[in-house]
Amino acid sequence: MACFDYKTRAMYIGFVVLVSMLVCSFAHLQRFEHPAKADGTLSFLVVGDWGRNGNFNQSEVALQMGRIGEKLDIDFVVSTGDNFYDDGLKGVNDPAFEESFTKVYTAKSLQKQWYSVLGNHDYRGDVEAQLSPVLRKIDSRWLCLRSFIVNAEIVEIFFVDTTPLVDKYMTDKEHSYDWRGLSSRKNYISNTLKDLEMALSESTAKWKFVVGHHAIRSAGYHGDTPELIRHLLPILKANNVDFYTNGHDHCLGHIASHDSPIQFLTSGAGSKAWRGYVNPNYGNALKFFHDGQGFMSVELSPTNAQIVLYDVFGKILHKLSMSKELLHSAI
Ligand SMILES: *[C@@H]1O[C@H](CO)[C@@H](O)[C@H](O)[C@H]1NC(C)=O
């Protein structure tokens, strides 16, 4: 070191700082602590594929989310992505942010933290805008990041940015995608999966939820995502994940696994729906399917999970109750 001249030393220090910045930003998923209720329970809503200025029943779904949110005294809201149609946000000043979010989800019970992932439609706009803290200044409920963790004591929720894993967007000639910030797809995917695997294996939470935009399993029009079955599912299976929830298919769905406890829940019915398709090949693994608008609620205690799917009128369509002990001793 002593023989380094000033310039070499400055470059060396710059290099070390750069490397540690890279290591810090890639080696660990950002974590947010969200306290559970005083009695140790927690409840939240899950909605996906919604931002259409209130159209296509988005406002009706929002109204019912407000009502159910009040009833369950929810702690936060999870968005499974495709937050703004058709092409994400144009920038941090895009009025769509307020027209499709702030002015739609106006109920008192929805004035909580929202945790959001990006969907493929969000990648068609200015991705950095949705991730920007500037939006949090406009509406403090907003938090959208690529991949991150919410630790809510009895549950850890792992949010995964699934769009870069899906091959077809790389060759889609009809739309352009904003891949800024992802230096190399291969590294991005392998780092994201490695970080997720590490975080899941270290988690001591009673319940483990994983959230992504694309389905691992879905009976809707888009259906299963082969890339996620190949790369993501084995990690979830190896780490006792209880639930995987997604949007992308504009419907509500529940598919059970035959070789692990994982339940696959689609909640992508926040606005435009009625695609008119259900995959007939799931047999009795398909526990429920609704080809229309709606949303999902999750209520957790240390021993029980209750998931409920609601339609556009807030009517209960499907209920799933899980006991932690039973769930794992059954395998
Ligand atoms: C809104 O919901 C109602 C009730 O399900 C349905 O009849 C109507 O077609 C929906 N509108 C749209 C645009 O999906």
The ligand as an SDF file (V2000), in Angstrom:
LIG
                    3D

 14 14  0  0  0  0  0  0  0  0999 V2000
  -68.7400   -6.0210  -13.1530 C   0  0  0  0  0  0  0  0  0  0  0  0
  -69.2910   -7.0020  -12.2860 O   0  0  0  0  0  0  0  0  0  0  0  0
  -70.5940   -7.4680  -12.6490 C   0  0  0  0  0  0  0  0  0  0  0  0
  -71.0060   -8.4700  -11.5980 C   0  0  0  0  0  0  0  0  0  0  0  0
  -70.1300   -9.5730  -11.5890 O   0  0  0  0  0  0  0  0  0  0  0  0
  -70.5770   -8.0740  -14.0310 C   0  0  0  0  0  0  0  0  0  0  0  0
  -71.8770   -8.4570  -14.4010 O   0  0  0  0  0  0  0  0  0  0  0  0
  -70.0160   -7.0920  -15.0280 C   0  0  0  0  0  0  0  0  0  0  0  0
  -69.8880   -7.7080  -16.2830 O   0  0  0  0  0  0  0  0  0  0  0  0
  -68.6520   -6.6100  -14.5500 C   0  0  0  0  0  0  0  0  0  0  0  0
  -68.1090   -5.6250  -15.4670 N   0  0  0  0  0  0  0  0  0  0  0  0
  -66.9620   -5.8100  -16.1190 C   0  0  0  0  0  0  0  0  0  0  0  0
  -66.5710   -4.6950  -17.0310 C   0  0  0  0  0  0  0  0  0  0  0  0
  -66.2780   -6.8010  -16.0000 O   0  0  0  0  0  0  0  0  0  0  0  0
  1  2  1  0
  1 10  1  0
  2  3  1  0
  3  4  1  0
  3  6  1  0
  4  5  1  0
  6  7  1  0
  6  8  1  0
  8  9  1  0
  8 10  1  0
 10 11  1  0
 11 12  1  0
 12 13  1  0
 12 14  2  0
M  END
$$$$
